[in-house]
């Protein structure tokens, strides 16, 4: 029983870190795109900072949506390279698998026998 609890904890921890990586990757991509948008702008400092902030936010959201769409389309239409590409754009190719606990048991696991 303790072994099962530790395995469940380990799998959740891995899924947790996987989800963190896949959340941070679009933020980093948006920040890079926002900084690239800063090049060549000849605006006053306040307007330029506000524009870069908006571009960063919009680019982060767009990056995430495109990456998830590629991942979903690849999975739905059995195009593994497309699903992998979408996942890689999010930092890691596989989405996290979360356990569903129902009455102290992982709902994905076979039923407990007593």
C-alpha positions as CSV (number, residue, x, y, z in Angstrom):
1,X,0.0,0.0,0.0
2,X,2.8,2.4,0.9
3,X,4.5,1.5,-2.4
4,X,1.4,2.4,-4.3
5,X,1.1,5.7,-2.5
6,X,4.7,6.5,-3.3
7,X,4.2,5.6,-7.0
8,X,1.1,7.8,-7.1
9,X,3.0,10.7,-5.5
10,X,6.0,10.3,-7.9
11,X,3.7,10.2,-11.0
12,X,1.9,13.4,-9.8
13,X,5.2,15.1,-9.1
14,X,6.4,14.3,-12.6
15,X,3.1,15.5,-14.1
16,X,3.4,18.6,-12.0
17,X,6.9,19.5,-13.3
18,X,5.8,18.6,-16.8
19,X,2.9,21.0,-16.6
20,X,5.2,23.7,-15.2
21,X,7.6,23.3,-18.2
22,X,4.7,23.4,-20.7
23,X,3.3,26.5,-19.0
24,X,6.6,28.4,-18.8
25,X,7.7,27.7,-22.4
26,X,5.0,30.0,-24.1
27,X,5.8,32.7,-21.6
28,X,9.4,32.6,-22.5
29,X,8.6,32.5,-26.2
30,X,6.3,35.5,-25.7
31,X,9.0,37.5,-23.8
32,X,11.5,36.8,-26.6
33,X,9.0,37.9,-29.3
34,X,8.1,41.0,-27.2
35,X,11.8,42.0,-26.9
36,X,12.2,41.4,-30.7
37,X,9.3,43.8,-31.3
38,X,11.2,46.4,-29.3
39,X,13.9,46.6,-31.9
40,X,13.6,49.4,-34.4
41,X,10.7,51.2,-32.6
42,X,11.1,54.9,-32.4
43,X,8.5,55.8,-29.8
44,X,8.6,57.6,-26.5
45,X,9.7,55.3,-23.6
46,X,6.2,54.9,-22.1
47,X,4.5,54.1,-25.3
48,X,7.3,51.7,-26.3
49,X,7.1,49.9,-23.0
50,X,3.4,49.5,-23.2
51,X,3.5,48.3,-26.8
52,X,6.2,45.7,-25.9
53,X,4.0,44.5,-22.9
54,X,1.0,44.1,-25.2
55,X,3.0,42.3,-27.8
56,X,4.5,40.0,-25.2
57,X,1.1,39.0,-23.8
58,X,-0.5,38.5,-27.2
59,X,2.5,36.5,-28.5
60,X,2.5,34.3,-25.4
61,X,-1.2,33.5,-25.8
62,X,-0.9,33.0,-29.6
63,X,2.2,30.7,-29.2
64,X,0.3,28.5,-26.7
65,X,-2.8,28.3,-28.8
66,X,-0.9,27.4,-31.9
67,X,1.3,24.8,-30.1
68,X,-1.7,23.1,-28.5
69,X,-3.7,23.2,-31.8
70,X,-0.8,21.4,-33.6
71,X,-0.6,18.9,-30.7
72,X,-4.4,18.2,-30.8
73,X,-4.6,18.0,-34.6
74,X,-1.7,15.6,-34.7
75,X,-3.4,13.4,-32.1
76,X,-6.9,13.6,-33.6
77,X,-5.8,12.8,-37.2
78,X,-3.0,10.3,-36.3
79,X,-0.1,12.5,-37.4
80,X,2.5,11.7,-34.8
81,X,5.1,14.2,-36.0
82,X,2.6,17.1,-35.8
83,X,1.6,16.1,-32.3
84,X,5.3,15.9,-31.3
85,X,6.0,19.2,-32.9
86,X,3.2,20.9,-31.0
87,X,4.4,19.3,-27.8
88,X,8.0,20.3,-28.4
89,X,7.0,23.9,-28.9
90,X,5.6,23.7,-25.4
91,X,8.9,22.5,-24.1
92,X,8.3,18.7,-23.8
93,X,6.6,16.5,-26.4
94,X,4.1,14.7,-24.1
95,X,1.3,16.3,-22.2
96,X,1.1,15.5,-18.5
97,X,-1.1,12.6,-17.4
98,X,-3.1,13.4,-14.3
99,X,-4.5,10.7,-12.1
100,X,-8.1,10.8,-11.3
101,X,-8.8,9.7,-7.7
102,X,-12.2,8.2,-7.0
103,X,-12.8,6.8,-3.5
104,X,-9.0,6.6,-2.6
105,X,-8.2,4.8,-5.9
106,X,-6.7,5.9,-9.2
107,X,-9.6,5.8,-11.6
108,X,-7.2,4.8,-14.5
109,X,-5.9,1.8,-12.5
110,X,-7.5,-1.6,-12.5
111,X,-10.0,-2.1,-9.7
112,X,-8.7,-3.2,-6.3
113,X,-9.5,-6.7,-5.3
114,X,-10.3,-7.4,-1.7
